[in-house]
Amino acid sequence: MDCEQVKAILTDAIEAEDIIVSQDGTHYKIIVVGDQFDGMSRVVQQQTVYAPLMDKIQDGTLHAITIKAFTSAQWQREKIFNG
């Protein structure tokens, strides 16, 4: 599964300002930016992003995934401090 396919699944399921998916072999790094994450714990944020991908995780299509979820304000700070 390529990055655009993962992004399409997430875009259909999550209302987000931005979704960035990168891949290194079998490892995917997913960044989702949206104000719906405001006030959510990190666990709930990750569950929100994992949920639409669960079928692909269970059937082995997706294996190793790192998820980072940010509000718009958090994402702006992240870009300033971490490039």
Secondary structure by P-SEA (a helix, b strand, c coil): ccaaaaaaaaaacccccbbbbbbcccbbbbbbbccccccccaaaaaaaaaccaaaaaaaccccbbbbbbbcaaaaaaaaaacc
